[in-house]
């Protein structure tokens, strides 16, 4: 099976255990560097409507800057209230120094 992929950032753009915001079309994503592995989710928190890329990332857990709810960026699962719904995550890989979004069609036409 052939996957579709789209370069969305350079791995060097991500600091160790850092998070950045990237925009793909009209869709904002948060990219997380956890021990050299990159993960991606919607940037907009599904509870408080804040930018997760403005949040605090530690040990693979991102804290929303608005309400303090936390999510595991590796699987999208909520870790503490008031976040109770999983966040939408996307498959990314590092290829030749680039961060590549696998199957960008999963973004759809959402803002």
MOSUL-V619160 format. One record per residue. PSI is psi in whole degrees, 0 to 359 (NA if undefined). Layout:
BEGIN
psi=PSI
psi=PSI
END
This chain:
BEGIN
psi=133
psi=127
psi=156
psi=150
psi=154
psi=128
psi=127
psi=349
psi=169
psi=141
psi=327
psi=346
psi=341
psi=122
psi=164
psi=129
psi=40
psi=173
psi=140
psi=161
psi=134
psi=149
psi=127
psi=107
psi=243
psi=14
psi=122
psi=131
psi=152
psi=131
psi=134
psi=137
psi=110
psi=104
psi=41
psi=357
psi=141
psi=138
psi=156
psi=146
psi=171
psi=142
psi=330
psi=121
psi=137
psi=356
psi=305
psi=0
psi=44
psi=163
psi=116
psi=336
psi=347
psi=359
psi=181
psi=128
psi=126
psi=128
psi=38
psi=6
psi=125
psi=137
psi=126
psi=132
psi=346
psi=312
psi=355
psi=1
psi=153
psi=153
psi=147
psi=115
psi=344
psi=336
psi=355
psi=357
psi=141
psi=146
psi=335
psi=147
psi=156
psi=3
psi=124
psi=341
psi=141
psi=149
psi=155
psi=126
psi=162
psi=148
psi=127
psi=156
psi=159
psi=123
psi=112
psi=36
psi=354
psi=148
psi=122
psi=128
psi=122
psi=134
psi=62
psi=343
psi=341
psi=342
psi=331
psi=210
psi=24
psi=152
psi=NA
END
